[in-house]
């Protein structure tokens, strides 16, 4: 069956671009990958379930951003010593990558019997990684770090969860990427809307003339389980705590068979996008927590959706 192409994102006709069949070690899924440009190539860090139900992060390389070759060994597996081994015991998931100067910082979910926290690691060559710190307590997920500083401080978006204010997007600041604070909520799910149950940061935000574009995920509960879709928010260039506009409409929903049916049905979930010099952006998403897909959109069209048909962030 052909991909549907009636949305603002043009799905790549070769989707899915990566599946478990492309991985040279035993895994059951390939999804929720971060993709970043490095030395003129595209590097994908992808999540895979092993047959014990826990996750590791693999790595694949591409010349064109569409055709990826998986390396023989995974890139991040749960640590075996020190504090990281305690908090990664149940696996590592959903990496996001951000280039700052000549270093690549990776945030990932670290699962253990104590809940889910976020680990921060870095690499300069995508061969070796150095774990830096666990940068949240438990029940935080989906941290994306902005690639630039604001008034001398790093900024991140994340998604803490509490009963009173469930699954919303917050911002925090740091002088050194390790110690974070000055946190505040910037965006909430909207009642009786496609993202009414949960929202969370998706791809590392990228800069446009009108603001930082934040491609996020939103969840809607149905009688038949939850549906994960992608949406857009535009953050002020100088003050990312200020949201300039949130597209009222989603930009992608599960439609292709490998997005509708899989390990978890009805999921499109992004951890990465690559803006290109021709005014387009490649958006990568996991389909049904099972395979990796890509599509392209015009950045101006996405910005326009945030500015012309905006819902209130809070
Ligand atoms: C979320 C996370 C994602 C996953 C999604 C759909 O809560 O676990 O990693 O893609 O659910 O299962």
Boltz pocket constraint, residues with backbone or C-beta under 6 A from the ligand:
constraints:
  - pocket:
      binder: B
      contacts: [[A, 32], [A, 93], [A, 94], [A, 228], [A, 264], [A, 267], [A, 269], [A, 286], [A, 289]]
      max_distance: 6.0
